[in-house]
Amino acid sequence: VGVGNLQAGGTGKTPLTIRIARDAIAGGSQVAVLTRGYRSYWETRGGVLSPEDPLPSPDLCGDEAALIRDRVPGVWIGVGADRVAQFEKLQSSAALRTGRGFDLVILD
């Protein structure tokens, strides 16, 4: 699911992403969120957060990823401009830790 808008910032994309992810996890789905991580360390380097990872600094992963991680227990998050690479890292990590893939991937 892609959550986007032609307008940048302040239009409710991240709250909608949080709602979709929460509802899917409550229904038993394994959920991944992919976000760019604007102006964060991971924007150009990439990074992943599993549900077990501690709450990250917004400087590391970006404001949106930190907020999503705080508000959605159980979510997997991939951060970086190369979303395909981050998804591949998430998928490998999730398969190793849980033995299953993602039921839903949300692009924030």
C-alpha positions as CSV (number, residue, x, y, z in Angstrom):
1,V,0.0,0.0,0.0
2,G,1.4,3.4,-0.9
3,V,0.4,6.3,1.3
4,G,1.3,9.4,-0.6
5,N,0.2,12.9,-1.6
6,L,1.3,15.5,-4.1
7,Q,1.8,17.9,-1.2
8,A,4.8,17.4,1.0
9,G,4.4,17.5,4.8
10,G,1.4,18.1,7.0
11,T,-1.3,16.2,5.1
12,G,-1.7,13.2,7.4
13,K,0.3,10.5,5.6
14,T,2.2,9.2,8.6
15,P,-0.9,9.1,10.9
16,L,-2.7,7.1,8.1
17,T,0.3,4.8,7.8
18,I,0.2,4.2,11.6
19,R,-3.6,3.4,11.5
20,I,-3.2,0.9,8.6
21,A,-0.3,-0.8,10.3
22,R,-2.0,-1.0,13.7
23,D,-5.2,-2.5,12.2
24,A,-3.2,-5.0,10.1
25,I,-1.1,-6.1,13.1
26,A,-4.2,-6.4,15.2
27,G,-5.6,-8.8,12.6
28,G,-2.5,-11.0,12.8
29,S,-0.6,-9.7,9.8
30,Q,3.2,-9.2,9.8
31,V,3.7,-5.6,8.6
32,A,6.6,-3.7,7.1
33,V,6.8,0.1,6.6
34,L,9.2,1.6,4.2
35,T,10.1,5.2,4.6
36,R,12.8,7.5,3.1
37,G,13.9,8.9,6.5
38,Y,14.3,12.5,5.3
39,R,17.4,14.3,6.6
40,S,18.4,11.4,8.8
41,Y,21.6,9.4,8.9
42,W,19.9,6.4,7.4
43,E,18.4,8.3,4.4
44,T,21.5,7.7,2.3
45,R,23.0,4.7,4.2
46,G,19.8,2.7,4.9
47,G,18.8,1.0,8.1
48,V,16.2,-1.5,9.4
49,L,14.2,-1.7,12.7
50,S,12.7,-4.9,13.9
51,P,9.9,-5.0,16.5
52,E,12.4,-5.9,19.2
53,D,14.8,-3.0,18.5
54,P,14.8,-0.1,21.0
55,L,13.2,3.1,20.0
56,P,15.7,4.9,17.7
57,S,16.8,8.5,17.7
58,P,15.0,10.6,15.0
59,D,18.5,11.8,13.9
60,L,19.4,8.2,13.1
61,C,16.2,7.1,11.3
62,G,14.1,10.2,10.7
63,D,11.0,11.6,12.5
64,E,8.5,9.5,10.7
65,A,10.2,6.2,11.3
66,A,10.7,7.0,15.0
67,L,7.1,8.0,15.4
68,I,5.8,4.9,13.6
69,R,8.1,2.6,15.7
70,D,6.8,4.3,18.9
71,R,3.1,4.1,18.0
72,V,3.0,0.7,16.3
73,P,4.3,-2.2,18.4
74,G,5.2,-5.2,16.2
75,V,6.0,-3.2,13.0
76,W,9.1,-3.7,11.0
77,I,10.6,-0.6,9.4
78,G,13.0,-0.1,6.6
79,V,14.5,3.4,6.2
80,G,16.4,4.8,3.2
81,A,16.2,6.3,-0.2
82,D,16.7,2.9,-1.8
83,R,13.5,1.3,-0.6
84,V,14.0,-1.9,-2.6
85,A,17.3,-2.5,-0.8
86,Q,15.7,-1.8,2.6
87,F,12.8,-4.2,1.8
88,E,15.2,-7.0,0.9
89,K,17.1,-6.4,4.2
90,L,13.8,-6.5,6.1
91,Q,12.6,-9.6,4.4
92,S,15.8,-11.5,5.1
93,S,15.7,-10.4,8.8
94,A,12.1,-11.2,9.3
95,A,12.4,-14.6,7.7
96,L,15.3,-15.5,10.0
97,R,13.6,-14.2,13.1
98,T,10.0,-15.2,12.5
99,G,10.1,-17.8,9.7
100,R,7.6,-15.8,7.7
101,G,7.4,-13.0,5.2
102,F,5.3,-9.9,5.2
103,D,1.6,-9.9,4.7
104,L,1.5,-6.1,4.1
105,V,4.1,-3.6,3.1
106,I,3.3,0.1,3.5
107,L,5.2,2.9,1.7
108,D,5.1,6.0,3.7
